[in-house]
Amino acid sequence: MHAQVPDWNSPRAQKFIGDGDVGGLIRWARQQQGWRQIDLGKATGYSASAVSRLETADRPATDLDMLKRFADALVIPPGVLAILLGVTPPRATTVANAQRTDTSGEDPMKRRSLLAAGLAVPALALERLDEALALLPAPTSAPTANRLMAQYRQARAQFNRGIHAELIEALPDLLATAEACADQGEAADYARLAACYDLATETLSKVGRYDASRITADRSNTYARISGDPLAGAASARAFSIVLRHTGRAATAQRITLHAAAQVETTGLTTAAQARTFAQMLCTVAYAAAEAGDRDRALEMIRDAERAAALLPEQPGTPTFSVTPASVTLYKVGVLWSLGDAGAAVHAGQNLRPEQFATAERRGRLHTDMARAWWRWGKAEQTAQALLAAHRTAPAEVRDRPSIRAIVTDLAQHHPHTSGVRELTAAARSARP
């Protein structure tokens, strides 16, 4: 059997795509081939009853392996499947069978640029990552554990330096390699796969792509649980909590991170990696609790984190998390800011110095967290100066984060003559290096 390319621009196909009806679109595409359910089953290795369950929505459309096989057999474009899975929102433009056309008179590239206005990350790179989350490409080279770890280290270094555009372009192949390596079914492979999805979650959350980050967070959570490694579970819970907080579910984030912290504690904290991970999770619980409005728990957890960090070795080494007393203090700034204690947040962070943080991303975060506290306190000039320091240290922390760009916009609109605001506005709008 050889599938012919269906007309994805037909009104019927567009209705299924617009409604997000996976089963309906698969049924329609199958019928376009003149195939029976048994024919599609033979082409993909599934039974006719499995095809029927998916087409009639009796089977949830969450089996990615099944969907990949069906998409290949029915020649469903990756972008269409990404829309159906909710990775990317439905577009008003049509889906071309070979060459995409647009009769609206508007430049498609311009429209994509508007979706990412103010970002250093090209919209096309974000779209490619969205599509990869629906249908992962094949790895560009033979997948080995050594190659995967080299890719991961490079990707983590890009995150630490705030090179989000290059990182997002690299993520599809990183995830594809990690998935292929995990086919061996070893616990360590699943832990590494979860770590790669954690990095994707952090990156997507950083640039405001919360729908896609929820997908990567879910996958990390699943793979971390399969690995059975409590440290992988903690890292996954931390990344998941970022997504949950950004989508208004801080109470759920608090419960998830508290459970993960408890799981790490059951290890006995006999290694430096376990102790550092536990201290990190106390910080994460504190921040999630603050976001959820649980003041007592937030302050209790950050105090516990301070005590735990004070007992850690001075040299971070290479554990799951690199936690220091300074990094815990920075979390305290965020906790107090979230609780509405702006003056206390500024006071907590007043003695922190950039040289206490190992990466440009963390040094930039020091300045942006202080800027948020100054801004909530109503101090426009101090806010602008802190954001200028952040931009000098890690431009992406100002340029790519929606919440920080919002502060820059407010400063420009309401305090245009305040010292530093004009310089900050120009810097934030500058092209990426």
For each residue, the residues with C-beta under 8 A, 3 or more apart:
1: 33 35 39 42 43
2:
3: 33 43 73 74 75
4: 32 33 75
5: 75 97 98
6: 10 13 28 29 32 33 74 75 97
7: 10 13 32 97
8: 13 14 17 77 80 94 95 96 97
9: 13 14 94 95 96 97
10: 6 7 13 14
11: 14 15
12: 15 16 28
13: 6 7 8 9 10 16 17 25 28 29 95
14: 8 9 10 11 17 18 94 95
15: 11 12 18 19 21
16: 12 13 19 21 24 25 28
17: 8 13 14 20 25 80 83 84 90 95
18: 14 15 90
19: 15 16 24
20: 17 83 84 86 90
21: 15 16 24 25 84
22: 25 26 54 61 67 84 85
23: 26 27 54 55 56 57 61
24: 16 19 21 27 28 55
25: 13 16 17 21 22 28 29 76 80 84
26: 22 23 29 30 40 51 54 55 70 74 76
27: 23 24 30 31 55
28: 6 12 13 16 24 25 31 32
29: 6 13 25 26 32 33 74 75 76
30: 26 27 33 35 37 39 40 51 55 74
31: 27 28 34 35
32: 4 6 7 28 29
33: 1 3 4 6 29 30 39 74
34: 31
35: 1 30 31 39 40 43
36: 39 40 48
37: 30 40 41 48 51 52 55
38: 41 42 48 51
39: 1 30 33 35 36 42 43
40: 26 30 35 36 37 43 44 46 48 51 70 73 74
41: 37 38 44 45 46 47 48 50 51
42: 1 38 39 45
43: 1 3 35 39 40 73
44: 40 41 51 66 69 70 72 73
45: 41 42 69
46: 40 41 50 51 66 69
47: 41 50 51
48: 36 37 38 40 41 51 52
49: 52 53
50: 41 46 47 53 54 59 66
51: 26 30 37 38 40 41 44 46 47 48 54 55
52: 37 48 49 55 56 58
53: 49 50 56 58 59
54: 22 23 26 50 51 57 58 59 61 66 70
55: 23 24 26 27 30 37 51 52
56: 23 52 53
57: 23 54 60 61
58: 52 53 54
59: 50 53 54 63
60: 57 63
61: 22 23 54 57 67 84 85
62:
63: 59 60 66 67
64: 67 68
65: 68 69
66: 44 46 50 54 63 69 70
67: 22 61 63 64 70 71 81 85 134 135
68: 64 65 71 72 135 136
69: 44 45 46 65 66 72 73
70: 26 40 44 54 66 67 73 74 76
71: 67 68 74 75 76 78 81 135
72: 44 68 69 75
73: 3 40 43 44 69 70
74: 3 6 26 29 30 33 40 70 71
75: 3 4 5 6 29 71 72
76: 25 26 29 70 71 80 81
77: 8 80 81 95
78: 71 81 82 131 132 134 135
79: 82 83 88 95 127 131
80: 8 17 25 76 77 83 84 95
81: 67 71 76 77 78 84 85 131 134 135
82: 78 79 85 87 88 130 131 133 134 135
83: 17 20 79 80 86 87 88 89 90 91
84: 17 20 21 22 25 61 80 81 134
85: 22 61 67 81 82 133 134 215
86: 20 83 211 215
87: 82 83 130 131 133 134 211 212 215
88: 79 82 83 91 127 130 131 211 212
89: 83 211
90: 17 18 20 83
91: 83 88
92:
93: 100 102 104 108
94: 8 9 14 100 101 102
95: 8 9 13 14 17 77 79 80 100
96: 8 9 99 100 101
97: 5 6 7 8 9
98: 5
99: 96
100: 93 94 95 96 108
101: 94 96
102: 93 94 106 108
103:
104: 93
105:
106: 102 110 111
107: 110 111
108: 93 100 102 111 112
109: 112 113
110: 106 107 113 114
111: 106 107 108 114 115
112: 108 109 115 116 123 124 127
113: 109 110 116 117 123
114: 110 111 117
115: 111 112 123
116: 112 113 119 121 122 123 126
117: 113 114
118: 399 405 428 429
119: 116 207 399 400
120: 164 165 395 396 399 400 431 432
121: 116 125 126 164 165 168 207 400
122: 116 125 126 165
123: 112 113 115 116 126 127
124: 112 127 128
125: 121 122 128 129 165 168 169
126: 116 121 122 123 129 130 168 207 209
127: 79 88 112 123 124 130 131
128: 124 125 131 132 169 172
129: 125 126 132 133 168 171 172 200 204 212
130: 82 87 88 126 127 133 134 212
131: 78 79 81 82 87 88 127 128 134 135
132: 78 128 129 135 136 137 171 172 175 176
133: 82 85 87 129 130 136 175 212 215 216
134: 67 78 81 82 84 85 87 130 131
135: 67 68 71 78 81 82 131 132
136: 68 132 133 172 175 176 179
137: 132 172 173 176
138: 176 180
139: 142 143 173 176 177 180
140: 173 176
141: 147 177
142: 139 147
143: 139 147 148 176 177 180 181
144: 147 148 181
145: 148 149 181 189 192
146: 149 150
147: 141 142 143 144 150 151 177
148: 143 144 145 151 152 174 177 178 181 192 196
149: 145 146 152 153 192
150: 146 147 153 154
151: 147 148 154 155 170 173 174 177
152: 148 149 155 156 174 178 192 195 196 199
153: 149 150 156 157
154: 150 151 157 158 170
155: 151 152 158 159 167 170 171 174 196 199
156: 152 153 159 160 199
157: 153 154 160 161
158: 154 155 161 163 164 166 167 170
159: 155 156 162 163 164 167 199 202 203 361
160: 156 157 359 360 361 362
161: 157 158 359 360 361 394
162: 159 360 361 364 394 395 396 397 400
163: 158 159 166 167 396
164: 120 121 158 159 167 168 203 206 207 396 400
165: 120 121 122 125 168 169 432
166: 158 163 169 170
167: 155 158 159 163 164 170 171 203
168: 121 125 126 129 164 165 171 203 207
169: 125 128 165 166 172
170: 151 154 155 158 166 167 173 174
171: 129 132 155 167 168 174 175 199 200 203
172: 128 129 132 136 137 169 175 176
173: 137 139 140 151 170 176 177
174: 148 151 152 155 170 171 177 178 196 199 200
175: 132 133 136 171 172 178 179 196 197 200
176: 132 136 137 138 139 140 143 172 173 179 180
177: 139 141 143 147 148 151 173 174 180 181
178: 148 152 174 175 181 182 192 193 196 197
179: 136 175 176 182 183 193
180: 138 139 143 176 177 183
181: 143 144 145 148 177 178 184 189 192 193
182: 178 179 185 186 189 190 192 193 223
183: 179 180
184: 181 189
185: 182 189 190
186: 182 189 190
187: 190 191 226 227 228 229
188: 191 192 227
189: 145 181 182 184 185 186 192 193
190: 182 185 186 187 193 194 223 224 226 227 232
191: 187 188 194 195 223 224 227 229 231 232
192: 145 148 149 152 178 181 182 188 189 195 196
193: 178 179 181 182 189 190 196 197 223
194: 190 191 197 198 219 220 221 223 224 227 232 235 236
195: 152 191 192 198 199 220 232 235
196: 148 152 155 174 175 178 192 193 199 200
197: 175 178 193 194 200 201 216 217 219 220 223 236 239
198: 194 195 201 202 216 220 235 236 238 239
199: 152 155 156 159 171 174 195 196 202 203
200: 129 171 174 175 196 197 203 204 213 216
201: 197 198 204 205 213 216 217 220 239 240 242 243
202: 159 198 199 205 206 239 242
203: 159 164 167 168 171 199 200 206 207
204: 129 200 201 207 209 210 212 213 216
205: 201 202 208 209 210 213 239 242 243 246
206: 164 202 203 396 400 401
207: 119 121 126 164 168 203 204 400 401 402
208: 205 400 401 402
209: 126 204 205 212 213
210: 204 205 213 214 243 246 247
211: 86 87 88 89 214 215
212: 87 88 129 130 133 204 209 215 216
213: 200 201 204 205 209 210 216 217 242 243 246
214: 210 211 217 218 243 247
215: 85 86 87 133 211 212 218 219
216: 133 197 198 200 201 204 212 213 219 220 239
217: 197 201 213 214 220 221 236 239 240 242 243
218: 214 215 221 222 240
219: 194 197 215 216 222 223
220: 194 195 197 198 201 216 217 223 224 235 236 239 240
221: 194 217 218 224 225 236 237 240
222: 218 219 225 226
223: 182 190 191 193 194 197 219 220 226 227 232 236
224: 190 191 194 220 221 227 229 232 233 235 236
225: 221 222 228 233
226: 187 190 222 223
227: 187 188 190 191 194 223 224 232 233
228: 187 225
229: 187 191 224 232 233
230: 233 234 260 263 264 266 267
231: 191 234 235 264 273 274 277 319 320
232: 190 191 194 195 223 224 227 229 235 236 320
233: 224 225 227 229 230 236 237 260 263 264
234: 230 231 237 238 260 261 263 264 277 280 281 320
235: 194 195 198 220 224 231 232 238 239 277 320 321
236: 194 197 198 217 220 221 223 224 232 233 239 240 260
237: 221 233 234 240 241 256 257 259 260 281 284
238: 198 234 235 241 242 257 260 280 281 284
239: 197 198 201 202 205 216 217 220 235 236 242 243
240: 201 217 218 220 221 236 237 243 244 253 256
241: 237 238 244 245 253 254 256 257 284 287 288
242: 201 202 205 213 217 238 239 245 246 253
243: 201 205 210 213 214 217 239 240 246 247
244: 240 241 247 249 250 252 253 256 288
245: 241 242 249 250 253 287 288 291
246: 205 210 213 242 243
247: 210 214 243 244
248:
249: 244 245 252 253
250: 244 245 253 254 288 291 292 293
251: 254 255 292 294
252: 244 249 255 256
253: 240 241 242 244 245 249 250 256 257 288 291 292
254: 241 250 251 257 258 285 288 289 291 292 294 297
255: 251 252 258 259
256: 237 240 241 244 252 253 259 260
257: 237 238 241 253 254 260 261 281 284 285 288
258: 254 255 261 262 285
259: 237 255 256 262 263
260: 230 233 234 236 237 238 256 257 263 264 281
261: 234 257 258 264 265 278 281 282 284 285
262: 258 259 265 266
263: 230 233 234 259 260 266
264: 230 231 233 234 260 261 267 269 274 277 278 281
265: 261 262 269 278
266: 230 262 263
267: 230 264 270 271 274
268: 274
269: 264 265 274 275 278
270: 267 274
271: 267 274 275 319
272: 275 276 312 313 317 319
273: 231 276 277 317 319 320
274: 231 264 267 268 269 270 271 277 278
275: 269 271 272 278 279 308 311 312
276: 272 273 279 280 312 316 319 320 321 322 323
277: 231 234 235 264 273 274 280 281 319 320 321
278: 261 264 265 269 274 275 281 282 308
279: 275 276 282 283 305 308 309 312 321 323 328
280: 234 238 276 277 283 284 320 321 323
281: 234 237 238 257 260 261 264 277 278 284 285
282: 261 278 279 285 286 301 302 304 305 308
283: 279 280 286 287 301 302 305 323 327 328 331
284: 237 238 241 257 261 280 281 287 288
285: 254 257 258 261 281 282 288 289 297 301
286: 282 283 289 290 297 298 299 300 301 302 305 331 332 335
287: 241 245 283 284 290 291 298 331 334 335 338
288: 241 244 245 250 253 254 257 284 285 291 292
289: 254 285 286 292 294 295 297 298 301
290: 286 287 293 294 295 298 334 335 336 338 339
291: 245 250 253 254 287 288 338
292: 250 251 253 254 288 289
293: 250 290
294: 251 254 289 290 297 298
295: 289 290 298 299 339
296: 299 300
297: 254 285 286 289 294 300 301
298: 286 287 289 290 294 295 301 302 335 338 339
299: 286 295 296 302 303 335 339
300: 286 296 297 303 304
301: 282 283 285 286 289 297 298 304 305
302: 282 283 286 298 299 305 306 328 331 332 335
303: 299 300 306 307
304: 282 300 301 307 308
305: 279 282 283 286 301 302 308 309 328 331
306: 302 303 309 310 325 328 329 332
307: 303 304 310 311
308: 275 278 279 282 304 305 311 312
309: 279 305 306 312 323 324 325 327 328
310: 306 307 325
311: 275 307 308
312: 272 275 276 279 308 309 323 324
313: 272 316 317
314:
315:
316: 276 313 319 322 323 324 358
317: 272 273 313 322
318:
319: 231 271 272 273 276 277 316 322
320: 231 232 234 235 273 276 277 280
321: 235 276 277 279 280
322: 276 316 317 319 327 358
323: 276 279 280 283 309 312 316 327 328
324: 309 312 316 327 328 356
325: 306 309 310 328 329
326: 329 330 352 356 357
327: 283 309 322 323 324 330 331 357 362
328: 279 283 302 305 306 309 323 324 325 331 332
329: 306 325 326 332 333 348 349 352
330: 326 327 333 334 349 352 357 362 365 366 369
331: 283 286 287 302 305 327 328 334 335
332: 286 302 306 328 329 335 336 345 348 349
333: 329 330 336 337 345 346 348 349 352 369 370 373
334: 287 290 330 331 337 338 345 369
335: 286 287 290 298 299 302 331 332 338 339
336: 290 332 333 339 341 342 344 345 348 373
337: 333 334 340 341 342 345 369 372 373 376
338: 287 290 291 298 334 335
339: 290 295 298 299 335 336
340: 337 376
341: 336 337 344 345
342: 336 337 345 346 373 374 376 377
343: 346 347 377
344: 336 341 347 348
345: 332 333 334 336 337 341 342 348 349 369 373 376
346: 333 342 343 349 350 370 373 374 377
347: 343 344 350
348: 329 332 333 336 344 345
349: 329 330 332 333 345 346 352 366 369 370 373
350: 346 347
351:
352: 326 329 330 333 349 356 366 370
353: 356
354: 357 363 366 367 393
355:
356: 324 326 352 353
357: 326 327 330 354 362 363 365 366
358: 316 322 362
359: 160 161 362 363
360: 160 161 162 363 364 393 394
361: 159 160 161 162 364 365 394 396 397
362: 160 327 330 357 358 359 365 366
363: 354 357 359 360 366 367 393 394
364: 162 360 361 367 368 390 393 394 396 397 398
365: 330 357 361 362 368 369 390 394 397
366: 330 349 352 354 357 362 363 369 370 390
367: 354 363 364 370 371 386 387 389 390 393 397
368: 364 365 371 372 386 387 390 397 398 401 404
369: 330 333 334 337 345 349 365 366 372 373
370: 333 346 349 352 366 367 373 374 386
371: 367 368 374 375 382 383 386 387 390 404 407
372: 337 368 369 375 376 403 404 407
373: 333 336 337 342 345 346 349 369 370 376 377
374: 342 346 370 371 377 379 382 383 386
375: 371 372 378 379 380 383 407 410
376: 337 340 342 345 372 373
377: 342 343 346 373 374
378: 375
379: 374 375 382 383
380: 375 383 384 411 414 415 418 421
381: 384 385 418 419 420
382: 371 374 379 385 386
383: 371 374 375 379 380 386 387 407 411
384: 380 381 387 388 411 415 418 419 420 421 423 424
385: 381 382 388 389 419 420
386: 367 368 370 371 374 382 383 389 390
387: 367 368 371 383 384 390 391 398 404 407 408 411 424
388: 384 385 391 392 420 423 424 427
389: 367 385 386 392 393
390: 364 365 366 367 368 371 386 387 393 394 397 398 404
391: 387 388 394 395 397 398 399 424 427 428
392: 388 389 395
393: 354 360 363 364 367 389 390 397
394: 161 162 360 361 363 364 365 390 391 397 398
395: 120 162 391 392 398 399 427 430 432 433
396: 120 162 163 164 206 361 364 399 400 401 432
397: 162 361 364 365 367 368 390 391 393 394 400 401 404
398: 364 368 387 390 391 394 395 401 404 405 408 424 427 428
399: 118 119 120 391 395 396 405 428 432
400: 119 120 121 162 164 206 207 208 396 397
401: 206 207 208 368 396 397 398 404 405
402: 207 208 405 406
403: 372 406 407
404: 368 371 372 387 390 397 398 401 407 408
405: 118 398 399 401 402 408 409 428
406: 402 403 409 410
407: 371 372 375 383 387 403 404 410 411
408: 387 398 404 405 411 412 424 425 428
409: 405 406 412 413
410: 375 406 407 413 414 415
411: 380 383 384 387 407 408 414 415 418 421 424 425
412: 408 409 415 416 421 424 425
413: 409 410 416
414: 380 410 411
415: 380 384 410 411 412 418 421
416: 412 413 421 422
417: 421
418: 380 381 384 411 415 421
419: 381 384 385
420: 381 384 385 388 423 424
421: 380 384 411 412 415 416 417 418 424 425
422: 416 425 426
423: 384 388 420 426 427
424: 384 387 388 391 398 408 411 412 420 421 427 428
425: 408 411 412 421 422 428 429
426: 422 423 429 430
427: 388 391 395 398 423 424 430
428: 118 391 398 399 405 408 424 425
429: 118 425 426
430: 395 426 427
431: 120
432: 120 165 395 396 399
433: 395
